Amino acid sequence: MVLVALIGCSMAAMPTKFPPAKEMGWPATPTYPNGYQESNRTFDFEQSVQGNGYFVTYLYAKAGNVAVKNYAHGSGSLNSEATLTYQNLDRSTHNLQSDYNDFAQDCIQFKEDVSMVYAPMRIAVGTGYYAANPLDYSSLLKEKTWVKNYLAGTSMHHEVEYAHALDKELEIVAKDKINMTWDPELESVGYTQMKLVEDVTDGKAHIGVLQANENFLAGWAENNPGASSGSIDLVAKKSAWKNPSIEIDEDYWGTYHIEKNMTLEVPYHLKMAGEDWLPCCFGGYLTIPATYMGDSKLKGAKGVFDCTCFKAPTQAQFPRVY
């Protein structure tokens, strides 16, 4: 068996010795008015495996609100190429003289091109008893892959079991982005994609998709109606199992050629920002926001000050007569 793996990992630079908290600028203070914090984790993985014997593989990656899992085992021959790309970015800007902003972006991409053929195997292990009495491995092929986007309430699942041969090309992309400005205004998107082309011989193939009926960030908005500061706190309003908007459940027994291309994108936009103080009222009192007029009309402070930007007419409505 030949295994070639190239693994790279990078992380946002961190000081070897942390300065005093007041010098870090987080959160902003009158002395240090610029509050900024960023963490950006990335991971790249490439793998090539060819050989004969018994194999078990496990891969799990979670970045923010997205996760991918891949599991396989079997005996026989294996020829596999795989790549994994990962990013988990969190950025916060809490400046003293401006609205706070929290930004998060997560992405996982997994690609696999694999060919497996089942065969019973006898493998001698070590130099003792099992060298003279080889182990018998007779495991039909299995591979299971799922991707979940917790922000969008999306789940995609693919599994092959009891197969005598499997030739598969798989690509998964899972992304989420959250941009919160504390007035507040919230923009987000959850993106999930699974592409699949495979040939299954004498086995079982399963494909499943589940989409929640409501964006999870809607739960955040309902549970934080007066939010004006703080961090992003996601609250799942409903389980994806309860009244899902999309549900797919497919099983194929035997020998099949299967092609799938599934994409789910869930954008969300929430704006709860109030009116600015002293908005410019080009037409005077009658053009200011209704919430500023008050029950007593111009007797309120807002109503009075909002009319300071009234443009005087170039000609008097009732000119003086001499």
Steps between C-alpha positions, in 0.01 A plus 500: 500500500629841404386812685587853400357785708577868480358694789521875555359698786513874568354714773473871563820630657481520879750674729726275705432718803169678535515874577283649776128486414475879472769498229326235291222742403224254581241613571557863411557752777535882494878449519504229230198583279567243223381154606584227247534124532546233230557124495549323167567124506575318173584138425592324172521122460592289196514121499577216259465133600543181293525146630345167596393384844259629762435871554306728738490878443335780698487873420308767691522879463290773661539873434253726675155392383606248232626143541609211274555133588637212290541140617595184308617142557539175308739233380645466151661756270488876548598790273408837650575870448356758741536869593360708784502880526390673821452860618359638825506882515369718786547877493368761741531879473382675817619856452398760754362756254323268256247218494635164612542238224536122531589298190537122468577289193544123487569269207577128458564334162555126469579316174549128454568267204501141623490149354454194725465129418408251772706186560559277806849562636744308723753728668795386712572742784826534694741213575302304760183294490329705230801469271445124491120534520401787267187700576203448272328817381178457309327839518268624227554863400339789685535877469293767671511876436286779638507880500307727737441874499363591843446864408265414212357182654628285210613136506616280207591135547644230272586141597607180322486167687567130431647581157725270299639791297475879512628762257411850617570870445371725777519875564359683802493875570357649821515873576344750738540875541365728771538878502350679802512877552371606837215729432424212434500387137571137415586342164580131463506215252536124537614304191520121468582291192559131431603362158512125450579263211539134592466136394395256773529123442289259706443735791271756655510875432315760708447873430324732744433876519331696778429873504352680801182693442641819649838672504662459842591870511128576501504338842775739606296800387188387683688431822695830486245759382674794668858400438738792467834365622676176581613201296321287243298235682328252271185336631344215306133587482388162367653160441551400137308179575181691580307598187808515272470700181703239307533128579663243268552134590627260230631141524634288212584128539699325229720639223444865408651805329403810700550870427390778738553876507328661801533863611320684780551871567324680785552879520365709787478876560374670816495875561392640836684833488313803632488846347808716540479793743416827322422355155491764232138599434506680168131577517486594866282345766272308263789302348666374818446134603164445667669351807665838565182707498372377836154534644540873551637575154758779518497514877750211515876559484537274197238686305656836576857405415409306188370819340825693534600384152188639337581692181351846496298577184646746252171690491272581791166326502327822610714790366475837675275747323598869515 
